[in-house]
Each structure stands twice: as C-alpha cells, then as structure tokens.
C-alpha cells in the first residue's frame, strides 16, 4: 500500500526529475499551472508517470479535476487503492 505521504514524496521526486522543480516548491497546495508552471506538454508527461506508478491510466476527466499537487496525490492514491 502507498500512503498519501509516500505518494507526495514520489510526486516531489518526479517533479524534480521531469521539470527540475525543487522539492520544497512541490507542496500539496501548489497549483500545477500557476505556481509550478506546468504546461500542456508537461501534463502529458505527468499523466504518463502517473500511469507507470499506479499501473492504471488516468482519464482525461480525472486529470481535468487536478489543479494542485494535493489533487494529484488524491487521484494517485485512489488509483493505487483500486483492485
């Protein structure tokens, strides 16, 4: 099982690798587009990383609801909990 805290740490690591964003900027309240400056191409890379981590594809509708790092952690946590 992956705790939300462990998923947040993984997200921080991924943001550092993918986008060179320091871990201290990747907080649960950080907004992906406004605060972390993720663009649509970056979002595609992020969706692929979510799929690799969870083993499940995140739908476009699910990703549209993701506005903050905390939202992303919630979606990833839900996906890893599903059978």
Secondary structure, 3 states (H helix, E strand, C coil): CCCHHHHHHHHHHHHHHHHCCCHHHCCCCCECCCCCCCCHHHHHHHHHHHHHHHCCCCCHHHHHCCCEHHHHHHHHHHHHHCC
